[in-house]
Amino acid sequence: MAIDDLGPAERFAAGAIGEPGSRRFFLVATVDGVDHAVLAEKAQVAALAARGVEILLDNEVDSDDGAVERLVEAGLEFDDPGEGRFRAGDITLGLTPAQLIIVTIEDAESEQGMRFMISPEQFRAMARVALQVVAAGRPMCRWCNLPMNPEGHECPARNGHHAH
């Protein structure tokens, strides 16, 4: 497998482009001033954020809350990266002895990928924004727990007869 080792990233962001219901989710690592964007699924973004925070807690990795707040306030937005470098497949997280997080993202369609390192503060800032972006999607139906479209929803739990 050919994984590009990008080294330390000065920025790591997760977010979405587009309107709820037709959003495209991305993970973007900025290394040496160059954005490396990867197309991801909404569930991958949510799972990455949640699992990474869990790893930091389980390993008792401290982070500077003020630094996390400054990273969030500085903004983790990005311009539309088009299709991105590739579509994310497996995403793995590791922890170095110096408590840096190693993020490896493999291409879903080939044996390519990329790896970079970030600080716990960078990860926590990305996770906070990512979870907000994921939660800002379409409202969920209270009966079937599926997303509702602005024009209505044929609820399978209500046998499709009730659009709300």
C-alpha positions in Angstrom: 0.0 0.0 0.0 1.3 3.4 -0.9 0.6 5.8 1.9 1.9 9.4 1.5 3.4 10.4 4.8 2.7 14.1 4.9 4.3 14.8 8.3 2.9 17.3 10.8 -0.2 19.2 9.7 -0.6 22.8 10.7 -4.4 22.5 10.3 -7.0 19.7 10.4 -10.7 20.4 9.6 -13.8 18.4 8.9 -16.9 19.9 7.4 -19.5 19.9 4.7 -20.2 21.7 1.5 -23.8 22.2 0.3 -27.3 22.2 1.7 -28.6 19.6 4.2 -29.8 16.6 2.3 -27.2 17.1 -0.5 -24.1 17.9 1.5 -20.6 16.5 0.7 -18.4 15.9 3.7 -14.6 16.4 3.7 -11.6 15.9 5.9 -8.9 18.5 5.1 -5.3 18.4 6.4 -3.1 21.4 5.6 0.5 20.5 5.4 3.2 23.1 4.4 0.4 25.4 3.3 -1.2 22.9 0.9 -4.7 21.5 1.6 -5.1 17.8 1.2 -8.9 17.2 1.0 -10.5 13.8 1.2 -14.2 13.1 0.4 -15.9 11.3 3.4 -19.2 10.1 4.5 -21.2 11.9 7.2 -21.0 8.8 9.4 -17.2 8.6 8.9 -16.8 12.2 10.1 -19.0 11.6 13.1 -17.2 8.4 14.0 -13.7 9.9 13.6 -14.6 12.8 15.9 -16.2 10.6 18.5 -13.5 7.8 18.4 -10.6 10.3 18.5 -12.0 12.1 21.6 -12.5 8.7 23.2 -8.9 7.7 22.5 -7.6 10.9 24.0 -9.7 10.4 27.2 -8.8 6.7 27.5 -5.1 7.6 27.3 -5.5 10.5 29.6 -4.0 12.9 27.0 -4.2 16.5 28.3 -4.9 19.4 26.0 -4.9 23.1 26.4 -8.6 24.1 26.4 -7.7 27.7 25.6 -5.7 26.5 22.5 -8.7 24.4 21.4 -11.0 27.4 21.7 -8.6 29.6 19.7 -8.4 27.1 16.9 -12.2 26.9 16.8 -12.5 30.7 16.8 -9.9 31.1 14.1 -12.1 29.1 11.9 -11.8 25.6 10.4 -13.8 26.4 7.3 -12.5 25.5 3.8 -13.3 26.3 0.2 -15.1 23.6 -1.9 -12.3 21.2 -2.8 -14.3 19.6 -5.6 -14.0 15.9 -5.5 -11.0 15.9 -3.2 -7.9 13.9 -3.5 -9.8 10.6 -3.0 -12.8 9.1 -1.2 -12.0 8.0 2.3 -12.1 4.3 3.1 -10.5 3.1 6.3 -9.5 5.8 8.8 -7.2 4.8 11.6 -5.9 6.8 14.6 -2.7 6.3 16.5 -0.9 8.0 19.3 2.8 8.7 19.4 4.8 8.6 22.7 4.8 12.4 22.5 1.0 12.2 22.5 0.6 13.4 18.9 -2.2 11.9 17.0 -1.4 10.0 13.8 -4.3 10.1 11.3 -4.1 7.6 8.4 -6.8 7.8 5.7 -6.9 5.1 3.0 -8.5 5.5 -0.4 -11.7 3.5 -0.6 -11.0 2.5 -4.2 -7.2 1.9 -4.4 -4.2 1.1 -2.3 -3.4 4.7 -1.8 -3.7 7.0 1.2 -2.2 9.7 3.3 -0.9 10.0 6.9 -0.3 13.1 9.0 0.2 14.1 12.6 -1.7 16.6 14.7 -1.7 17.8 18.3 -4.5 16.8 20.7 -5.7 20.4 20.5 -6.0 20.3 16.8 -7.9 17.1 17.0 -10.3 18.3 19.7 -11.0 21.5 17.7 -11.7 19.5 14.5 -13.9 17.1 16.5 -16.0 19.9 18.1 -16.6 21.6 14.7 -17.2 18.2 13.0 -19.9 17.2 15.4 -21.6 20.5 15.1 -21.6 20.2 11.3 -23.0 16.6 11.4 -25.7 17.7 13.9 -26.7 20.7 11.6 -28.2 18.3 9.0 -31.8 17.6 8.2 -34.1 17.1 11.2 -34.8 13.5 12.2 -38.3 12.0 12.1 -39.6 11.2 15.6 -41.2 8.0 14.5 -38.7 6.3 12.2 -35.5 8.2 13.1 -34.7 8.9 9.4 -33.8 12.4 8.1 -36.7 14.5 6.8 -36.6 16.5 3.6 -37.8 20.1 3.6 -40.6 19.1 1.2 -41.9 16.4 3.5 -41.3 12.8 4.5 -43.1 9.5 3.8 -42.5 7.8 7.1 -41.9 4.0 6.8 -42.9 3.7 10.5 -46.3 5.1 9.6 -46.5 2.9 6.5 -45.7 5.8 4.2 -49.2 7.3 4.7 -48.2 10.3 6.8 -46.0 13.0 5.3 -44.9 15.5 7.9 
